């Protein structure tokens, strides 16, 4: 890699703020205390396997670009907050930390999304467990340091679509949870829930629901019960992997689109799930999928044509505010983690992202459990309590593991 000009990264890079740094944090709890030398070895293997994620941001008269970053990926004792994209992190956009039985992986959404993060975690755990416990793990579905890296992994798949323009989607403002609280203070709170996999699937299957669609509808119900008199729609967003539309399953870039659904309380749970499922099917048909791509890539095209940093920053802020105004809440579910033989060593898995909406649910399926992270950017327990009441209403057994204030990884702003 000599110079890699930004394209799919444009919006995220210019979106970086202190309150919303657009980072992801994954906290993996293992059965035994962390062996530091094995973890350092595993991170070194990650750095060898994913050179396209080991980058440093530079700028010249033409704008921002990435170059290869051969400096060591940082590994710190957990508790010391490190600023990504700075000297503190060796100018990397990711870093690791540890304590007792925990490994924490921080990554900027500018360089990748949850799909790629899972691939990195698979590689990390494979090498860590193999070295720490001197065991032979299966290599199936694991990206290894000795692999030949194919072009599809490295090349931004959106570059071939330069020239697209965004289309007017014609959506009205949605209910904002920020406007329905007693205080204007944004207090970021996180609840962590565990659910037995079989327990959730036994309830979801008769409803013909996926774990993600079931949780999204229950979230809609919970929000509605606290906002029955609102004149605005409750518009839910289901994060969707654009690799499926682009037919590039190995692409590493941040490729998260969204499928919107207007919650309707006059439908039964079964009817709402059916309508959501049909809506998803309709949105990913070729004609509608192209609209999804046009809007996602069209915005990037507009940004890439601008040269003035302040103009770009202002436009990105306008786009982000408009996007946030169209969504009430969102849910992200990558699917089963498929961490391979390493899964049996995992006892907990936390996912924290920071987004500009009131509530985000991150759902992960690891080692026969679902881990649900309820990430809230407003103060108060009302929405979480309303959501757990919906879980109670369908007789779902769950355990609330912890409630904490969100402390996402920080990243140095570009302007």
Secondary structure, 3 states (H helix, E strand, C coil): CCCEECCCCHHHHHHCCCCCCCEEEEEEEECCCCCHHHHHHHHHHHHHHCHHHCEEEEEECCEEEEEECCCCCCEEECCCCCEECCHHHCCCCEEEEEECCEEEEEEECCCCCHHHHHHHHHHHHHHHHHHHHCCCCCCCCCCCCCCCCCHHHHCCCCHHHCCCCCCCCCCCCECCHHHHCCCCCCCCEEEEEEEEHHHHHHHHHHCCCCHHHHHHHHHHHHHHHCCCCCCCECEEEEEEECHHHHCCCCCCCCCEEEEEEECCCCCCHHHHHHHHHHHHHHHCCHHHHHHHHHHHHHHHHHHHHCCCHHHHHHHHHHHHHHHHHCCCEEEEEEEECCCHHHHHHEEEEEEEECCCCCEEEEEEEECCEEEEEEEECCCCCHHHHHHHHHHHHCCCCCEEEEEEECCCCEECCCC
